[in-house]
Structure formats: C-alpha cells, structure tokens
C-alpha cells in the first residue's frame, strides 16, 4: 500500500525524533508536490519547525521518495485527492483527518509524541 505524508506529520516526526520510514515499513512512502512546497516555505525560516522541515526535505532527497504532481495546488486538497485514489494519509491535522474519514482513507498519525497510529 502507498502512504502519502503531510507537512505537519513530517515536521512533528522530526520534532519528536520518530523514524518515519521505520514506522511506515511495508508502505511505499511518497509526497505530493504541494507538501514539498509547504516544507520549502517552512524551511526558509529560523525556528524549530524550519530545522525539522529542512530535515524532512533532506529525508525526501536522500531516500529518493516519490513526489507526485497533483491537479490540486493546496496541500490538504492534494492529500484528499490521493486518499480518493486509495492512498493512506499520514497527518496530524484534525480537520483533514475528519475529511479523510468521510472519504474512507486509512489515516496515520503520531500519538503522545512517540507512537505512530494506523486507523
């Protein structure tokens, strides 16, 4: 199964030192272009999230993760588009999780800053 990662999932994983690829073993991990663009925007800052965004971009590059171009230009809508195609979605966003439940997508998130949960 394929799993597509949201910006806030990656940034949270880096902040909490969660090994995303280890936790998602068995999934083909990919990203959407709008998520990459969000990470690049965050990475240009100087705060803790900027460092995590830079680490996330490095992970994408080092592991040669697939970047999917979508019709949608906004990250959440691109993730919903992928969910409708059968992808699992990894996110921390509460509103997006509610929309994903309606679509019937598998949702992956981090709980208690250390556990990756699959719903």
N, C-alpha and C positions, 0 to 999 in steps of 0.2 A: 504494500500500500504506500501511497505517496503522502507526505506531510508537508504542508507549506507553513512557513514561520512568519509571525507578525513581528513588527518592530519592538513592541513592548515586551514580548516574550523573550526575544534575544537580549535586549538590554537588561531585563530582570535576571535572566540566566547568568549573564556576565557579572552583574552586581552581586548575585548570591553565590557565585562560583559553582554553578550547576553545569556539568558536562553535557551539553545538549545532544551531541552526536551519540554519546554513550547511552543516554536515556532513551533516545529515539532509534536505537539499533533495531533493525528489522523494517524500518521505514526508509523510503527513498526521500531524503530531505531536499527541499527546494525553496525558492523565494520568488516573489513577484517583483517586477521592476519598480512599482511604486513603493514597496517596502525598502528596497535598496536606496531609492531616492530619499526616503524619510531618514534612513540611517545616515546617509551622507550629510543631510542637513543638520542632524543632531551632532554628528562627529565634528562639525566645524566649530562647536562651542568649546568651553574650557571647564565644564563641570564634570561630576562623576559619570553622568549619563553619556557625555561626549566620549569619555575614555572607553566606556562599555560599547558604544556604537562603533568606535574605531576597531575595537577587538572583534566585534561581530563582523565587520566588513573584512577584516583580516581572515577570520574563520571561513567566510564565504569564498574568499580568494584562494586560501591555502588548500581547502578541501574541494575546490572546484565545484561548488554546489550549483545546480542548475538554476538559472534565473529565467523566469517565464514572463514574456511580454503579454500583457492583457489589454483588452479593449478599455477597461476601466483605468482611469488615471489616479484615483484616490485609493489609498492602501486598503481600507476596510472593504470597499466595494470590490476590489480585485480579489480579496480573500473570499468574499461571498461567492464571487464568480467561480473560483476554484473549488469551493465547497460543493457547489451545484454539479461540478464535474466529478465528484467522488473523492476529493482530497480531504484528508484530516487537516484541521487547522489548529496551530499552536498559538494561543493568545492569552493575554492577561486582561483584556478589555471586557468588562462586564456587559456593556451594551452589545458588543459584537458577539459575545457568547450567546446572548438571548436570540439574536438573529440567526446564528448558526444552528441553534436547537430547532428553530422553525424549519430550516432547510433540511434538518436531519443529519447534519455532518457530525463526524467524530470530533470532539474538542479535546485539546491537550493544553494543560496549564500547570503552573507551579503553585504548590500549596505550602504554606509555612516556611517559605524561603528555602526549601530543600527537597521537597518531594514533587516529582512530575506525575500528574494525574491524567488518566485517559478516561474520557466519558463518552 
